[in-house]
Amino acid sequence: MTAPLLPDMDVVLEHRPTAWERIRDWWELDPGRRRILCWLAPTLVTLLAALLRIVGVGHPHTLVFDETYYVKDAWSLWAQGYEGAWRSNANDLFAKGDTSALETAAAFVVHPPLGKWLIGLGIVLFGPGSSFGWRIVTALVGTLSVLVVYVIAKQLSGSIAVATIAGLFMAVDGLGIVLSRVGLLDGILTLFVLLGVLFLVLDRKRSMPALEDPAFHARGDAPTLWGRVLWRRPWVLAAGAALGAASSVKWSGAYLLAAAGLYLVVTDALARRRAGVALWPSDAAFRQGPVTFLLLVPVAAVVYVASWTGWFVTAGGYDRRSVDGNALASWLHYHQDILAFHVGLTASHPYASPAWQWPFLVRPTSMWVGGQNQPCFGTTGCIGEITSIPNPLIWYLGVAAAVYLLVRFVRGLARRSPMPWSYAIPLVGLAGAYLPWLAFPERTIFQFYTVVMAPFLILALVLALRDIAGRPADARTRRQSGQRTVVVIVVMIVLVSAFYLPLWIGLPVPWWFWNLHNWSPSWI
């Protein structure tokens, strides 16, 4: 009697799903469950971000760090249309709701107005004496940034799990939390940059199928020397508006605008090469390139100029009448003064940190210190601090992940092998947010500027973690070990964030507990 044929046990074991895959399949087998998850995951991540950013945002009730500039300038914009000078002792009076120290004489300010107009919304609603009002707009902006990171990660990976981890990391990272709980400009800048990047991703998904299709460029039976020029790119217009708004908060937003332009030209060129266009570099640079410029830059310029409306429609702004009463010429003269300030800013500051130090997290910024000798946890030897230390695991793993993506991307280009296009997005974002600062080694700049870099480090990290987790074609043991590694990393990151949270929101803690967080002497 012939023995029944039994399946190869190695094959059976090879195709047994992991626990993670069983959970995923349980959701995906039912479209209703998947629709619920599509809404539930970003909702929970955004609610967590809101909880960490909004609860207790009025603490401390004093202007911290550069709030002394931006919060008072925000009120001045809403009160008189331009930033006015303030008399001495203005901070104490302002915290009491007394704005009598504001003068009609103009102050020389070096950042465009849009971010301050937005901060001023909260002050108008809750009054100048409300520290909640000073910061509620940046808290809401920071919360929205978490949702945008989730959406970008979902577009890049097509995975709810990857997007949820990205949103979670953004929600619990200290840099994002701190810059959402103080009335500074950098959190607002970050949101507009992220919106610009999201619109670039959406443009790629809309435009690349056409640009990569040989039929789109074909003209009869003749060889395709030149491709067609694509004008209908609404997401490029949207990206220009968003990055114009970023530049209207801080000039560093213009770095990302330039990076976006280069990204569009390069990706257009590569798409034309895949479509078989013979002169694809010239076609992208000299035919599609000018069209892309017209779609991207003019709308950014319009948004930027519009942000200065208060300065144009009033007579008291700085340099308003510096050139024979000509408003446009005076505005350009003002910009020359701003440029001279930024280029020549070399004043010493205890928390200054040149850009080369940023990847190593050498000198985080202490925004506020107080609460010394107040009772806490049964002892009177306490300190409260708000420090811009990010979650160290997110930061260092993110830097390592960015290097990993860069190496794989360069090797792929060298070997002319297909690479995931999603790798380019965090690398372009990091290039625009970081590399230009290296050109100013003597300028007084700070580690907290990296809040614009943080989302791209997080995107790089989750894409690297996806590779660690393994692909469906990988061996079962490979997938299991990779997924367990990812779970351990996620849990450790959440625990580290819980450990650092008191120093991000200014809670008084014992000195010994505070010292445990200073992993380097330069962090003090």
RODO-2510 file (C-alpha; in nm, 4 decimals, decimal comma):
residues 524
     n   res          X          Y          Z
     1     m     0,0000     0,0000     0,0000
     2     t     0,1392     0,3374    -0,1010
     3     a     0,1899     0,5878     0,1808
     4     p    -0,0099     0,9107     0,1391
     5     l     0,1827     1,2040     0,0135
     6     l     0,2546     1,4499     0,2937
     7     p     0,3394     1,8151     0,2408
     8     d     0,6967     1,9205     0,2866
     9     m     0,7083     2,0488     0,6471
    10     d     0,9678     2,3106     0,5531
    11     v     0,7226     2,4511     0,3003
    12     v     0,4390     2,4464     0,5561
    13     l     0,6478     2,6278     0,8136
    14     e     0,7750     2,8711     0,5525
    15     h     0,4188     2,9844     0,4694
    16     r     0,2819     2,9987     0,8237
    17     p     0,1910     3,3647     0,8856
    18     t     0,3483     3,5517     1,1703
    19     a     0,1350     3,6985     1,4494
    20     w     0,1645     4,0428     1,2882
    21     e     0,0485     3,9052     0,9527
    22     r    -0,2492     3,7271     1,1131
    23     i    -0,3619     4,0565     1,2686
    24     r    -0,3136     4,2347     0,9378
    25     d    -0,5065     3,9695     0,7465
    26     w    -0,7909     3,9796     1,0008
    27     w    -0,8388     4,3465     0,9206
    28     e    -0,7837     4,3234     0,5469
    29     l    -1,0222     4,0304     0,4907
    30     d    -1,3110     4,2531     0,5975
    31     p    -1,3313     4,5840     0,4054
    32     g    -1,5422     4,7315     0,6838
    33     r    -1,2749     4,6628     0,9432
    34     r    -1,0126     4,8129     0,7166
    35     r    -1,2169     5,1291     0,6677
    36     i    -1,2486     5,1602     1,0454
    37     l    -0,8718     5,1191     1,0859
    38     c    -0,8046     5,3790     0,8155
    39     w    -0,9860     5,6345     1,0293
    40     l    -0,9090     5,5007     1,3758
    41     a    -0,5281     5,4941     1,3471
    42     p    -0,4747     5,8611     1,2471
    43     t    -0,7480     5,9737     1,4881
    44     l    -0,5836     5,8070     1,7890
    45     v    -0,2366     5,9311     1,6939
    46     t    -0,3653     6,2868     1,6496
    47     l    -0,5543     6,2759     1,9810
    48     l    -0,2368     6,1620     2,1569
    49     a    -0,0465     6,4492     1,9963
    50     a    -0,3162     6,6962     2,1054
    51     l    -0,3062     6,5645     2,4619
    52     l     0,0719     6,6066     2,4877
    53     r     0,0680     6,9521     2,3295
    54     i    -0,2431     7,1268     2,4608
    55     v    -0,2905     7,0063     2,8191
    56     g    -0,1136     7,2527     3,0510
    57     v     0,0211     7,4578     2,7589
    58     g    -0,0225     7,7762     2,9649
    59     h     0,2601     7,6685     3,1984
    60     p     0,4732     7,8593     3,2757
    61     h     0,2908     8,1900     3,2883
    62     t     0,5910     8,3861     3,1712
    63     l     0,7450     8,4620     2,8340
    64     v     1,0085     8,1933     2,7740
    65     f     1,3147     8,2228     2,5516
    66     d     1,2296     8,4003     2,2210
    67     e     0,8631     8,4361     2,3117
    68     t     0,9784     8,7759     2,4340
    69     y     0,9991     8,8701     2,0651
    70     y     0,7391     8,6667     1,8812
    71     v     0,4472     8,6803     2,1245
    72     k     0,4735     9,0548     2,1764
    73     d     0,5295     9,1142     1,8051
    74     a     0,2202     8,9036     1,7347
    75     w     0,0099     9,1286     1,9560
    76     s     0,1644     9,4371     1,7980
    77     l     0,0716     9,3163     1,4491
    78     w    -0,2922     9,2718     1,5454
    79     a    -0,2989     9,5988     1,7412
    80     q    -0,1350     9,8313     1,4893
    81     g    -0,0522     9,6343     1,1739
    82     y     0,3261     9,6260     1,2237
    83     e     0,5762     9,5303     1,4926
    84     g     0,6310     9,8161     1,7332
    85     a     0,9011     9,8719     1,9927
    86     w     0,8367     9,7929     2,3612
    87     r     0,9490     9,9842     2,6677
    88     s     1,1436     9,8245     2,9532
    89     n     0,9638     9,5835     3,1862
    90     a     0,7261     9,4960     2,9018
    91     n     0,7420     9,1210     2,9694
    92     d     0,6103     9,1462     3,3250
    93     l     0,3369     9,3883     3,2219
    94     f     0,2373     9,1757     2,9234
    95     a     0,1994     8,8649     3,1411
    96     k    -0,0501     9,0646     3,3490
    97     g    -0,2462     9,1618     3,0396
    98     d    -0,1073     9,5159     3,0334
    99     t     0,0065     9,6158     2,6832
   100     s     0,0741     9,9806     2,7651
   101     a     0,4479     9,9281     2,7079
   102     l     0,3880     9,9005     2,3316
   103     e     0,5069    10,2076     2,1423
   104     t     0,4020    10,3374     1,8025
   105     a     0,7671    10,3566     1,6964
   106     a     0,8600    10,0639     1,4724
   107     a     1,0903     9,7835     1,5813
   108     f     1,3457     9,6214     1,3530
   109     v     1,2346     9,2590     1,3186
   110     v     1,4117     9,0018     1,1063
   111     h     1,1450     8,7413     1,0308
   112     p     0,8444     8,7744     0,7984
   113     p     0,5054     8,8313     0,9624
   114     l     0,2942     8,5212     0,8833
   115     g     0,3929     8,3116     1,1851
   116     k     0,3346     8,6049     1,4186
   117     w    -0,0052     8,6767     1,2628
   118     l    -0,1016     8,3176     1,3440
   119     i     0,0309     8,3314     1,7013
   120     g    -0,1642     8,6531     1,7428
   121     l    -0,4930     8,4720     1,6727
   122     g    -0,4714     8,3019     2,0110
   123     i    -0,3798     8,6264     2,1848
   124     v    -0,6765     8,8063     2,0292
   125     l    -0,9125     8,5269     2,1360
   126     f    -0,7877     8,4804     2,4932
   127     g    -0,6244     8,8136     2,5710
   128     p    -0,2594     8,9180     2,6092
   129     g    -0,2579     8,8129     2,9734
   130     s    -0,3319     8,4482     2,8864
   131     s    -0,0255     8,2302     2,8424
   132     f    -0,2661     7,9689     2,7028
   133     g    -0,3514     8,2201     2,4316
   134     w     0,0163     8,2827     2,3548
   135     r     0,0694     7,9151     2,2715
   136     i    -0,2581     7,7564     2,1668
   137     v    -0,1989     7,8217     1,7957
   138     t     0,1463     7,6596     1,7992
   139     a    -0,0033     7,3670     1,9959
   140     l    -0,2733     7,3161     1,7330
   141     v    -0,0194     7,3575     1,4527
   142     g     0,2052     7,0958     1,6144
   143     t    -0,0889     6,8577     1,6438
   144     l    -0,1730     6,9023     1,2757
   145     s     0,1913     6,8357     1,1882
   146     v     0,1606     6,4899     1,3424
   147     l    -0,1418     6,4144     1,1240
   148     v     0,0402     6,5373     0,8124
   149     v     0,3386     6,3125     0,8931
   150     y     0,0960     6,0198     0,9196
   151     v    -0,0531     6,1020     0,5788
   152     i     0,2895     6,1405     0,4150
   153     a     0,4068     5,8083     0,5581
   154     k     0,0863     5,6410     0,4374
   155     q     0,1407     5,7792     0,0867
   156     l     0,5053     5,6689     0,0831
   157     s     0,4564     5,3197     0,2226
   158     g     0,0954     5,2279     0,1479
   159     s     0,0902     5,0796     0,4982
   160     i    -0,1326     5,1842     0,7870
   161     a     0,1133     5,0225     1,0293
   162     v     0,4117     5,2208     0,8976
   163     a     0,2078     5,5425     0,8949
   164     t     0,0862     5,4829     1,2503
   165     i     0,4400     5,4311     1,3779
   166     a     0,5520     5,7486     1,2004
   167     g     0,2650     5,9462     1,3538
   168     l     0,3346     5,7937     1,6946
   169     f     0,7033     5,8888     1,6819
   170     m     0,6134     6,2432     1,5775
   171     a     0,3514     6,2656     1,8533
   172     v     0,5868     6,1610     2,1352
   173     d     0,9088     6,3275     2,0209
   174     g     1,0303     6,5977     2,2560
   175     l     1,1373     6,8436     1,9885
   176     g     0,7887     6,8494     1,8418
   177     i     0,6258     6,8674     2,1845
   178     v     0,8403     7,1565     2,3075
   179     l     0,8106     7,3646     1,9897
   180     s     0,4333     7,3129     2,0082
   181     r     0,4170     7,4372     2,3683
   182     v     0,6033     7,7656     2,3224
   183     g     0,5128     8,0666     2,1104
   184     l     0,8012     8,0387     1,8630
   185     l     0,7941     8,0313     1,4837
   186     d     0,9672     7,7026     1,4090
   187     g     0,6705     7,4745     1,4738
   188     i     0,4578     7,6808     1,2333
   189     l     0,7382     7,6692     0,9764
   190     t     0,7442     7,2894     1,0106
   191     l     0,3739     7,2502     0,9336
   192     f     0,3940     7,4497     0,6112
   193     v     0,7061     7,2590     0,5029
   194     l     0,5286     6,9281     0,5664
   195     l     0,2262     7,0418     0,3684
   196     g     0,4535     7,1369     0,0798
   197     v     0,6171     6,7930     0,0866
   198     l     0,2791     6,6189     0,1060
   199     f     0,1640     6,8090    -0,2040
   200     l     0,4824     6,7041    -0,3872
   201     v     0,4085     6,3415    -0,3020
   202     l     0,0516     6,3776    -0,4292
   203     d     0,1808     6,5407    -0,7486
   204     r     0,4111     6,2490    -0,8074
   205     k     0,1260     6,0010    -0,7761
   206     r    -0,0868     6,2067    -1,0136
   207     s     0,1722     6,3101    -1,2724
   208     m     0,4266     6,0290    -1,2902
   209     p     0,1974     5,7722    -1,4598
   210     a     0,1556     6,0106    -1,7523
   211     l     0,5213     6,1187    -1,7684
   212     e     0,6407     5,7572    -1,7535
   213     d     0,4032     5,6437    -2,0305
   214     p     0,5703     5,6368    -2,3765
   215     a     0,2278     5,6889    -2,5361
   216     f     0,1974     6,0244    -2,3592
   217     h     0,5072     6,1546    -2,5384
   218     a     0,4631     5,9754    -2,8733
   219     r     0,4097     6,1776    -3,1903
   220     g     0,3246     5,9334    -3,4654
   221     d     0,5908     5,6806    -3,5609
   222     a     0,8876     5,9172    -3,5222
   223     p     1,1416     5,8515    -3,2450
   224     t     1,0616     6,0481    -2,9308
   225     l     1,3390     6,3056    -2,9000
   226     w     1,1372     6,5505    -2,6906
   227     g     0,8609     6,4673    -2,4486
   228     r     0,5405     6,6558    -2,3905
   229     v     0,5202     6,9458    -2,1452
   230     l     0,2758     6,8900    -1,8602
   231     w     0,0915     7,2004    -1,7371
   232     r    -0,1928     7,0449    -1,5398
   233     r    -0,0195     6,9932    -1,2061
   234     p    -0,2447     7,1439    -0,9372
   235     w    -0,0466     6,9834    -0,6558
   236     v     0,2653     7,1712    -0,7659
   237     l     0,0681     7,4943    -0,7330
   238     a    -0,0413     7,3836    -0,3859
   239     a     0,3187     7,2986    -0,2920
   240     g     0,4286     7,6441    -0,4065
   241     a     0,1625     7,8067    -0,1890
   242     a     0,2582     7,5979     0,1153
   243     l     0,6319     7,6572     0,0772
   244     g     0,5647     8,0254     0,0110
   245     a     0,3816     8,0292     0,3443
   246     a     0,6832     7,8558     0,5046
   247     s     0,9092     8,1296     0,3648
   248     s     0,6626     8,3839     0,5051
   249     v     0,7273     8,2455     0,8534
   250     k     1,1060     8,2209     0,8271
   251     w     1,3348     8,2707     0,5322
   252     s     1,4719     7,9211     0,5814
   253     g     1,1485     7,7998     0,4210
   254     a     1,2958     7,9202     0,0911
   255     y     1,5613     7,6476     0,1200
   256     l     1,2830     7,3885     0,1017
   257     l     1,1248     7,5720    -0,1905
   258     a     1,4541     7,5452    -0,3815
   259     a     1,4867     7,1777    -0,2836
   260     a     1,1333     7,1158    -0,4119
   261     g     1,2182     7,2736    -0,7463
   262     l     1,5277     7,0591    -0,7892
   263     y     1,3355     6,7488    -0,6858
   264     l     1,0672     6,8152    -0,9482
   265     v     1,3210     6,8656    -1,2280
   266     v     1,5159     6,5503    -1,1393
   267     t     1,2095     6,3288    -1,1008
   268     d     1,0651     6,4643    -1,4263
   269     a     1,3920     6,3815    -1,6014
   270     l     1,3992     6,0257    -1,4673
   271     a     1,0354     5,9722    -1,5651
   272     r     1,1117     6,0823    -1,9218
   273     r     1,4070     5,8465    -1,9352
   274     r     1,1792     5,5593    -1,8311
   275     a     0,9354     5,6652    -2,1034
   276     g     1,2091     5,6414    -2,3675
   277     v     1,2530     6,0134    -2,4375
   278     a     1,5920     6,0408    -2,6059
   279     l     1,6899     6,3878    -2,4816
   280     w     1,5410     6,3394    -2,1369
   281     p     1,7852     6,5584    -1,9341
   282     s     1,7446     6,8593    -2,1633
   283     d     1,3750     6,7976    -2,1985
   284     a     1,3203     6,8077    -1,8217
   285     a     1,5528     7,1015    -1,7586
   286     f     1,4774     7,3350    -2,0505
   287     r     1,1207     7,2520    -2,1543
   288     q     0,9362     7,1137    -1,8514
   289     g     1,1635     7,3012    -1,6074
   290     p     1,0420     7,6559    -1,6921
   291     v     0,6808     7,5372    -1,6702
   292     t     0,7469     7,3823    -1,3299
   293     f     0,9083     7,7091    -1,2198
   294     l     0,5990     7,9028    -1,3269
   295     l     0,3753     7,6627    -1,1375
   296     l     0,5843     7,6625    -0,8202
   297     v     0,7565     7,9962    -0,7640
   298     p     0,5124     8,2774    -0,8585
   299     v     0,2403     8,1474    -0,6270
   300     a     0,5009     8,1240    -0,3478
   301     a     0,6010     8,4843    -0,4162
   302     v     0,2383     8,5996    -0,4053
   303     v     0,1844     8,4305    -0,0692
   304     y     0,5043     8,5826     0,0657
   305     v     0,4174     8,9380    -0,0414
   306     a     0,0608     8,8983     0,0882
   307     s     0,1950     8,8122     0,4341
   308     w     0,3342     9,1687     0,4498
   309     t    -0,0048     9,3305     0,3929
   310     g    -0,0058     9,4923     0,7371
   311     w     0,3261     9,6611     0,6658
   312     f     0,2058     9,7896     0,3278
   313     v    -0,1316     9,9271     0,4390
   314     t     0,0035    10,1109     0,7451
   315     a     0,2547    10,3925     0,7626
   316     g     0,4455    10,3071     1,0795
   317     g     0,6364     9,9905     0,9923
   318     y     1,0153     9,9739     0,9999
   319     d     1,1727    10,1334     0,6889
   320     r     0,8199    10,2056     0,5602
   321     r     0,9217    10,5433     0,4172
   322     s     1,2941    10,4863     0,3751
   323     v     1,2988    10,5400    -0,0045
   324     d     1,1142    10,8623    -0,0887
   325     g     0,7797    10,7250     0,0226
   326     n     0,7927    10,4442    -0,2364
   327     a     0,6423    10,1454    -0,0542
   328     l     0,7881     9,8736    -0,2803
   329     a     1,1371    10,0274    -0,2859
   330     s     1,1222    10,0752     0,0926
   331     w     1,0159     9,7130     0,1352
   332     l     1,3134     9,5945    -0,0710
   333     h     1,5420     9,8194     0,1335
   334     y     1,4029     9,6625     0,4502
   335     h     1,4850     9,3196     0,3101
   336     q     1,8430     9,4299     0,2479
   337     d     1,8660     9,5232     0,6159
   338     i     1,7230     9,1854     0,7175
   339     l     1,9692     9,0000     0,4946
   340     a     2,2610     9,1957     0,6390
   341     f     2,1452     9,1037     0,9895
   342     h     2,1146     8,7320     0,9164
   343     v     2,4513     8,7126     0,7410
   344     g     2,6306     8,9076     1,0114
   345     l     2,4712     8,7494     1,3197
   346     t     2,7684     8,6136     1,5157
   347     a     2,6828     8,7213     1,8704
   348     s     2,7765     8,4664     2,1338
   349     h     2,4996     8,2771     2,3109
   350     p     2,5309     8,0018     2,5735
   351     y     2,3019     7,7716     2,3762
   352     a     2,4332     7,8447     2,0262
   353     s     2,5005     7,5292     1,8253
   354     p     2,6497     7,5311     1,4722
   355     a     2,4889     7,3005     1,2199
   356     w     2,7744     7,0491     1,2158
   357     q     2,6836     6,9648     1,5775
   358     w     2,3175     6,8955     1,5086
   359     p     2,3410     6,5282     1,4031
   360     f     2,5305     6,4527     1,7245
   361     l     2,2824     6,6418     1,9467
   362     v     2,5635     6,8337     2,1143
   363     r     2,3838     7,1397     2,2541
   364     p     2,0045     7,1327     2,3023
   365     t     1,8370     7,4611     2,3981
   366     s     1,7011     7,5246     2,7445
   367     m     1,3851     7,7315     2,6910
   368     w     1,3005     7,7921     3,0565
   369     v     1,4267     7,7040     3,4040
   370     g     1,2213     7,7644     3,7184
   371     g     1,0544     7,6025     4,0148
   372     q     1,3770     7,5643     4,2092
   373     n     1,3274     7,4650     4,5723
   374     q     0,9554     7,4142     4,5258
   375     p     0,8184     7,1004     4,6938
   376     c     0,7732     6,7989     4,4667
   377     f     0,7601     6,4255     4,5350
   378     g     0,8146     6,4860     4,9046
   379     t     1,1320     6,6930     4,8669
   380     t     1,2085     7,0649     4,8305
   381     g     1,5212     7,0236     4,6153
   382     c     1,3460     7,0451     4,2803
   383     i     1,3884     7,2095     3,9410
   384     g     1,1539     7,2707     3,6480
   385     e     1,2884     7,2992     3,2952
   386     i     1,1680     7,3114     2,9365
   387     t     1,4460     7,1755     2,7172
   388     s     1,4489     7,1046     2,3449
   389     i     1,6206     6,7671     2,3856
   390     p     1,4411     6,5368     2,1393
   391     n     1,3787     6,1747     2,2198
   392     p     1,7418     6,0566     2,1936
   393     l     1,6454     5,7190     2,0459
   394     i     1,4325     5,8755     1,7748
   395     w     1,7060     6,1261     1,6967
   396     y     2,0066     5,8953     1,6779
   397     l     1,8173     5,6105     1,5106
   398     g     1,6705     5,8631     1,2659
   399     v     2,0160     5,9923     1,1743
   400     a     2,1377     5,6346     1,1261
   401     a     1,8297     5,5554     0,9141
   402     a     1,8904     5,8616     0,6950
   403     v     2,2462     5,7428     0,6315
   404     y     2,1108     5,3959     0,5500
   405     l     1,8615     5,5364     0,2990
   406     l     2,1291     5,7554     0,1415
   407     v     2,3727     5,4656     0,1018
   408     r     2,1072     5,2426    -0,0531
   409     f     1,9937     5,5232    -0,2808
   410     v     2,3464     5,6024    -0,4042
   411     r     2,4303     5,2345    -0,4537
   412     g     2,1089     5,1894    -0,6471
   413     l     2,1928     5,4810    -0,8748
   414     a     2,5464     5,3520    -0,9274
   415     r     2,4177     5,0076    -1,0240
   416     r     2,1212     5,1517    -1,2184
   417     s     1,8927     4,9272    -1,0175
   418     p     1,5366     5,0368    -0,9342
   419     m     1,5080     5,2017    -0,5935
   420     p     1,1952     5,2795    -0,3908
   421     w     1,1022     5,6355    -0,4835
   422     s     0,9843     5,6818    -0,1257
   423     y     1,3498     5,6985    -0,0145
   424     a     1,3934     6,0277    -0,1980
   425     i     1,1312     6,2201     0,0011
   426     p     1,2981     6,2158     0,3458
   427     l     1,6390     6,2681     0,1848
   428     v     1,5205     6,5743    -0,0092
   429     g     1,3510     6,7111     0,3021
   430     l     1,6664     6,6647     0,5089
   431     a     1,8815     6,8219     0,2390
   432     g     1,6633     7,1321     0,2267
   433     a     1,6246     7,1604     0,6038
   434     y     1,9873     7,0930     0,6996
   435     l     2,2545     7,1349     0,4319
   436     p     2,2132     7,5139     0,3769
   437     w     2,2902     7,5804     0,7441
   438     l     2,6348     7,4244     0,7019
   439     a     2,7272     7,7235     0,4841
   440     f     2,7068     7,9515     0,7903
   441     p     2,9429     7,7999     1,0488
   442     e     2,9954     8,1318     1,2284
   443     r     2,6307     8,2351     1,2450
   444     t     2,4477     8,2168     1,5789
   445     i     2,1993     7,9328     1,5346
   446     f     2,0375     7,6794     1,7669
   447     q     1,9700     7,3077     1,7879
   448     f     1,5921     7,3593     1,8073
   449     y     1,5963     7,4687     1,4415
   450     t     1,6122     7,0949     1,3726
   451     v     1,2385     7,0662     1,4463
   452     v     1,2034     7,1035     1,0671
   453     m     1,4422     6,8098     1,0173
   454     a     1,2746     6,5850     1,2739
   455     p     0,9769     6,4715     1,0597
   456     f     1,2115     6,3655     0,7803
   457     l     1,4328     6,1740     1,0222
   458     i     1,1182     6,0015     1,1467
   459     l     1,0108     5,9177     0,7912
   460     a     1,3586     5,7784     0,7230
   461     l     1,3400     5,5752     1,0432
   462     v     1,0029     5,4156     0,9698
   463     l     1,1090     5,3291     0,6142
   464     a     1,4206     5,1637     0,7556
   465     l     1,2087     4,9808     1,0160
   466     r     0,9861     4,8552     0,7334
   467     d     1,2943     4,7009     0,5738
   468     i     1,3932     4,5506     0,9095
   469     a     1,0450     4,4001     0,9519
   470     g     1,0915     4,2134     0,6254
   471     r     0,8904     4,1568     0,3080
   472     p     0,6277     3,8882     0,2441
   473     a     0,8794     3,7041     0,0250
   474     d     1,1304     3,6772     0,3092
   475     a     1,1708     3,3629     0,5176
   476     r     0,9309     3,3254     0,8111
   477     t     1,2066     3,3328     1,0709
   478     r     1,3481     3,6455     0,9074
   479     r     1,0114     3,8195     0,9274
   480     q     0,9507     3,7139     1,2860
   481     s     1,2876     3,8382     1,4107
   482     g     1,2534     4,1615     1,2149
   483     q     0,9042     4,2344     1,3441
   484     r     1,0079     4,1613     1,7024
   485     t     1,2979     4,4026     1,6612
   486     v     1,0607     4,6727     1,5391
   487     v     0,8243     4,6151     1,8328
   488     v     1,1133     4,6407     2,0807
   489     i     1,2320     4,9676     1,9215
   490     v     0,8822     5,1182     1,9294
   491     v     0,8288     5,0230     2,2942
   492     m     1,1696     5,1598     2,3966
   493     i     1,1017     5,4893     2,2174
   494     v     0,7672     5,5323     2,3939
   495     l     0,9274     5,4567     2,7326
   496     v     1,2082     5,7070     2,6717
   497     s     0,9524     5,9721     2,5806
   498     a     0,7623     5,9036     2,9036
   499     f     1,0925     5,9391     3,0911
   500     y     1,1708     6,2773     2,9328
   501     l     0,8181     6,4204     2,9343
   502     p     0,8560     6,6186     3,2613
   503     l     1,1509     6,8096     3,1097
   504     w     0,9523     6,8861     2,7949
   505     i     0,6526     7,0370     2,9737
   506     g     0,8294     7,2093     3,2641
   507     l     0,7161     6,9938     3,5566
   508     p     0,9218     7,0337     3,8775
   509     v     1,1305     6,7224     3,9444
   510     p     1,3992     6,6342     4,2014
   511     w     1,7522     6,7316     4,1090
   512     w     1,8682     6,3714     4,0998
   513     f     1,5896     6,2866     3,8509
   514     w     1,6774     6,5895     3,6382
   515     n     2,0442     6,4813     3,6301
   516     l     1,9464     6,1368     3,4992
   517     h     1,8280     6,3037     3,1774
   518     n     2,1524     6,4845     3,1039
   519     w     2,3351     6,2100     2,9172
   520     s     2,6098     6,4531     2,8150
   521     p     2,7656     6,7458     3,0080
   522     s     2,6842     6,9684     2,7086
   523     w     2,3117     6,9074     2,7659
   524     i     2,3148     7,1079     3,0895
***
